[in-house]
Amino acid sequence: MKQRFIIKNFDKLWPTVLWQGTSIVTYYIDDMTDDVKIKQSRGIDFDELLAHIDRGGSIFLTNQQKDMPPLEDYGDIATTDGKKQEITGDIVE
């Protein structure tokens, strides 16, 4: 099965790239180890990614594993409120 990818550029310098049928997990890590923003999406917003790196942060990208439970299933370390979740930071879908 072929996967399509879509490049969106809404008056931005860098595009947002989406992959059909893929769930990407991006960890935005600041200089303090307990300051982590986790974003689950179908693609990568390069404006956001490069701005975070420019501010001195680190990035870790991985794909959402099929056997990995949703983040809200982690109990005490994750709380969910609509599309936002927290695990020692903000998680945005």
Order of alpha helices (4+ residues) and beta strands (2+ residues): beta-beta-beta-beta-beta-alpha-beta-beta-beta-beta
